[in-house]
Amino acid sequence: MSVRAGREFLAIPGPTTLPDEVLRAMHRPAVDIYSGPLLALTDGLLRDVARVFNTKGRAYIYISNGHGAWEAALTNVLSRGDKILVLESGRFAIGWGDNARRMGVEVEVLKGDMRRAVRPAEVEARLKADLRDNKSAGTIKAVLVAQIDTASGVVNDIEAIGKAMRAAGHDALLMVDAVASLGCMSFEMDRWGVDIAMSGSQKGMMSPPGLSFVVANDRAREVHKKADLRTPYWDWTDREGDQHYQKYAGTPPEHLLFGLRQAIDMLFEEGLENVFRRHDLLAEATRRAVGVWAEGQAVGFNVIEPAERSNTVTTVLIGGGHDPVALRAYCDKKCGVIVGQGIGELSGKAIRIAHMGHVNAPMMLGTLGVVEMGLGALGIPHGKGGAQAAIEFLSEQVTA
């Protein structure tokens, strides 16, 4: 027996639920790729993508997922033999660095782990050592970090990392992966001193997978002029050409652009500060539920420090010999709620509850209620009343 009939809830950390408005915006015929309306669409999207990143820098839109944007960011500012520093706090900055290594870049990892955020003081110390050991020249050309790591569920303080780099007096570029954060929480690229940032369309930007974004400030674009990893498809210089097709290195992805336009319009209509507050409230409601479940000892947070738990995904450890795969299967097959699986080091050890993008209170409370159902049905020890704790928190915060 199941109670699955009805609309499926997708609670994985990407791709996220697409708004009906975005789907409708894409359901239209193709248009002339050389005509005025499509040129205006591109100009507006480039401007507004930069606006979401809070930068006066240059934006680029790629037909790719986030891995493509990783490559775009790397190839445009690095040369073979350059050295970069990767800040570990989960899986994804490490993956970005692995891509760089395969391109001929020397990669050093500032060791962290899956359960905590990057420590800015450690970044400052490593960069100071780089200057000291190399007679003030410094061998590290760039520092790579993820604002939110969707494997661990950790959020890194990019502002503090930027300050640490400046305190070290080091001129390495700060490069940030904002795939799991853009459109869900504040990203202050210029104010935080970020040189290059990248993201994708399929999470907080509420669009189908297939588009990615890179934004670069003037310092990064100056370094770009001497980079020898540049390739035709990713190259910023080519994409800054006068011809419209150069913006996409060929045919524009029209229907993805139509969807993105609608999604960004929805973000602006809600107001970015309101969007961020909504994510904050739904994330905290999720954490209240998990906090109660954790009283049973078999369930717990992956990220140890509360302030380091992200507002887009909560990674929940399932211990005591109990199977998170069985819990995910129950939620899906019996109830129609799909939560994320543990990945990387947490494969087979965790579930991930996403609260990003086009989500509201009924969706999150329904998801939490189903997870609690699953914990009970499978006999996984847990504190009772987690979903109720989420309800009580939201009723206090969302006043009449």
Secondary structure, DSSP 8 states (H G I E B T S, - for coil): -----S--EEESSSS----HHHHHHHSS----TTSHHHHHHHHHHHHHHHHHHT-SSEEEEEES-HHHHHHHHHHHH--TT-EEEEE-SSSHHHHHHHHHHHTT-EEEEE---TTS---HHHHHHHHHHHHHHTTTS-SEEEEEEESEETTTTEE--HHHHHHHHHHHT---EEEEE-TTTTTTS---HHHHT-SEEEEESSSTT-S-TTEEEEEE-HHHHHHHTT-S---TTT-HHHHTSSSGGGGGTSS--HHHHHHHHHHHHHHHHH-HHHHHHHHHHHHHHHHHHHHHHGGGSSEEESSSSGGGB-SSEEEEEE-TT--HHHHHHIIIIIHSEEEEE--GGGTTTEEEEE--SS--HHHHHHHHHHHHHHHHHTT----S-HHHHHHHHHHHHS--
